[in-house]
Amino acid sequence: MPLPTDQTINALGQSGYALSFQLLGNHQDAEDMTQDSLNTLVAKWDTFDESKASVKTWFLTIVRNRTIDYMRKKKPQFNPDILDQSSDRKAETAQQHIEASERQATVRDAIVALPQDQRELILLRDYHGFKYAEIAEILNVPIGTIMSRLSRVRKQLRLQLLDLGGNSR
């Protein structure tokens, strides 16, 4: 199988960078992890089996593993502001903008408070739009486990957000 086109590699690089940045919260480290992962993709291209996963899923598995290895070595601090960058909501008035910003900050803070493995699930599914099967492939766990963990994390987030909002359950 021939190497992916430059266009495909650019798209993979953008997805890999977004995932690595959201996990690390540092642009330079995310760029390094993405470049390292792209080098690995090219070097190990002959081992890729398209019957097991898509190129994107395979590549993001490489990115995730490299990033987690790096996090274990360096222990960087997670930057919660990176979650704001994926939002594209636009408020019509100043008051709506303030309210939207406050809601966004509340959700961001709740996500940041999650343990890394739970935060990773939310990022992969809700910020990157991966299907359950793709997340299962990236994390190397059964799809049922992904579904149940994501359900529990979302329920936990809902309860946290209700508590922060002063609402009763």
C-alpha positions in Angstrom: 0.0 0.0 0.0 1.5 3.4 -1.0 2.1 6.1 1.6 -0.8 8.5 2.2 -0.9 11.7 0.1 0.4 15.0 1.4 -3.2 16.1 1.9 -4.0 13.1 4.0 -0.8 13.5 6.1 -1.7 17.2 6.6 -5.2 16.3 7.8 -3.8 13.6 10.1 -1.3 16.0 11.4 -4.0 18.5 12.3 -6.1 15.9 14.1 -3.0 14.6 15.9 -2.0 18.0 16.9 -5.5 18.8 18.3 -5.6 15.7 20.4 -2.0 16.1 21.7 -2.6 19.7 22.5 -5.8 19.0 24.3 -4.0 16.4 26.4 -0.8 18.4 27.0 -2.0 22.0 26.9 1.3 23.2 25.4 1.7 24.1 21.7 5.4 23.3 21.4 5.0 19.9 23.0 2.0 19.1 20.9 3.9 20.0 17.8 6.8 17.7 18.8 4.4 14.8 19.6 2.7 15.3 16.3 5.9 15.4 14.3 7.2 12.3 16.2 4.0 10.5 15.5 4.1 11.4 11.8 7.6 10.1 11.6 6.4 6.9 13.2 3.5 6.6 10.8 5.9 6.8 7.8 8.5 4.5 9.3 5.9 1.8 10.2 3.6 2.3 7.3 4.3 -1.3 6.1 2.8 -2.6 9.3 -0.5 -0.8 8.8 -3.5 -3.1 8.3 -6.5 -1.3 6.9 -8.7 -4.3 7.8 -8.2 -3.5 11.5 -8.5 0.3 11.6 -8.7 3.4 9.5 -5.5 5.4 8.9 -6.9 8.2 11.2 -7.7 5.8 14.0 -4.3 4.1 13.7 -2.5 7.4 13.6 -4.3 8.9 16.6 -3.5 5.7 18.5 0.2 6.5 17.8 -0.3 10.1 18.9 -2.1 9.2 22.1 0.5 6.6 23.0 3.4 9.0 22.3 1.7 11.8 24.2 0.9 9.6 27.2 4.5 8.4 27.3 5.7 12.0 27.2 3.3 13.0 30.0 4.6 10.2 32.1 8.1 11.4 31.7 7.6 15.2 31.9 4.3 15.5 34.0 3.2 18.7 32.2 0.3 20.7 33.7 -3.0 20.5 31.8 -4.1 23.9 30.5 -7.9 24.2 30.8 -8.0 27.1 28.4 -7.5 24.7 25.5 -11.1 23.5 25.8 -12.3 26.9 24.9 -10.6 26.8 21.6 -12.9 24.2 20.1 -16.0 26.1 20.8 -17.5 28.0 17.9 -20.7 29.4 19.5 -21.3 33.1 18.7 -23.4 35.2 21.0 -25.7 37.9 19.5 -25.6 40.4 22.4 -23.1 41.3 25.1 -25.2 39.7 27.8 -25.5 36.5 25.8 -21.8 36.5 25.2 -21.2 36.8 28.9 -23.6 34.1 29.8 -22.1 31.8 27.1 -18.6 32.5 28.4 -19.7 31.7 32.0 -21.4 28.4 30.9 -18.3 27.5 28.8 -16.0 28.2 31.8 -18.2 26.1 34.0 -18.2 23.2 31.6 -14.4 23.5 31.1 -13.8 23.5 34.8 -15.9 20.4 35.2 -14.0 18.6 32.5 -10.6 19.7 33.8 -11.6 18.3 37.2 -12.0 14.9 35.7 -9.3 12.3 36.0 -7.1 12.2 32.9 -8.6 8.9 31.5 -12.2 10.3 31.9 -11.2 13.7 30.4 -9.6 11.8 27.5 -12.9 10.0 26.7 -14.8 13.3 26.6 -12.2 14.9 24.4 -12.2 12.1 21.9 -15.9 11.7 21.7 -17.4 15.2 22.2 -14.6 17.5 21.0 -13.1 15.3 18.2 -16.3 13.5 17.2 -14.8 10.0 17.2 -17.2 7.1 17.0 -17.3 4.6 19.9 -15.5 2.0 17.8 -12.8 4.4 16.9 -12.3 5.4 20.6 -12.2 1.7 21.5 -9.5 1.2 18.9 -7.5 4.2 20.0 -7.7 3.2 23.7 -7.4 -0.5 23.0 -10.5 -1.4 25.1 -13.8 -3.1 24.2 -16.5 -0.8 22.7 -18.9 -1.8 25.4 -16.4 -0.5 28.0 -16.1 2.8 26.1 -19.9 3.2 26.0 -20.3 2.4 29.7 -17.4 4.6 30.8 -18.6 7.5 28.7 -22.1 7.2 30.0 -20.8 7.3 33.6 -18.6 10.3 32.9 -21.4 12.2 31.3 -23.7 11.4 34.2 -21.0 12.6 36.6 -20.5 15.8 34.6 -24.2 16.5 34.5 -24.4 16.1 38.3 -21.4 18.4 38.8 -22.9 21.0 36.5 -26.2 20.8 38.3 -24.5 21.3 41.6 -22.4 24.2 40.3 -25.5 25.8 38.9 -27.3 25.6 42.2 -30.0 23.3 40.8 -31.4 20.3 42.7 -31.2 16.9 41.2 
